[in-house]
Amino acid sequence: MTELEFSADNVTPAVPITAMCIVADKSKAPRGFVPIVKCQDDQGEADLWRDGFFTINRQVRYICTSTEIPDSNIKTPVQVITNLIIVRESDPIPHGYVAIDYTADSREKSLRKKYVCIRTEPRDRVVDAIGEIIILGKTKKVPRDYTSAGDIDSLLICYKVIPIPQTYGIQTSNSTSNLETQQQSIGGLYPGLPSLSSSTPANLDVTGASGSTAFTMKNVGAPRVKAIDGIDFKVNPMFVRTDSSDGSSKLPDLSQFTHLDQNRLEDKYNYSFATEHSVLS
């Protein structure tokens, strides 16, 4: 079977995807966003919520992407999407990812039984990012240069990682790049919704994505918890004496070991702490 390759003539230079959302009406995609309405392989409908064509009031869902750079008076780093995965609704959202819970246009549930989860990072910290997302209707083989994010209602979601142009999203002291000055304002994952910065819990902003709101996230990666967090370090009571007059605890007398050779002590009681170091790393 011939390996699938997707290309187009006279394509514009590839730039990373900066924002993504899901809509319930492809004609109501937010400004700056382009809906993916056709499957790449068979040109079938790229509807992620397949109720059936003859269902009354049939619901549909379409992924929308944007490559525009938000225009902001606050000089915050440009965010790019670096990873994309599909997870089941019953599974936890991976650390560092955000789940697109609701549609950008109607605020309805985005998908059935699954979530589209994305990871964003500041442009100045990465050299590559997702530059294209395609949906395959019949082909289950991932095309060359693409990575599978998972499937939704028998549709395979794939993405392509591209190197970020050196000048993309990098602000200079005198002016912004030509590409940046051509971009218009967008509102992050859920553009068009009012900012909820005053009511959004602080831990929702762990990815640093500008313009994000509480509607865009579900179980965002909580601050990393180490295995020893919350454990009190105390001396085991069996090694503590409480025979003093004031009832205070004292460590046992170690004078019995003073006659032992230092090398013998090290050989007998040497402990590498390798396990502890691995837990703390």
Secondary structure, 3 states (H helix, E strand, C coil): CCCCCCCCCCCCCCCCCCEEEEECCHHHCCCCCEECCECCCCCCECCCCCCCCCCCCCCCCEEEEECCCCCCCCCCCCEEEEEEEEEECCCCCCCCCEECCECCCCCCECCCCEEEEEEEEEHHHCCEEEEEEEEECCCCCCCCCCEEEEEECCEEEEEEEEECCCCCCCCCCCCCCHHHHHCCCCCCCCCCCCCCCCCCCHHHHCCCCCCCCHHHCCCCCCCCCCCCCCCCCCCCHHHCECCCCCCCCECCCCHHHCCCCHHHHHHHHCCCCHHHHHHHC
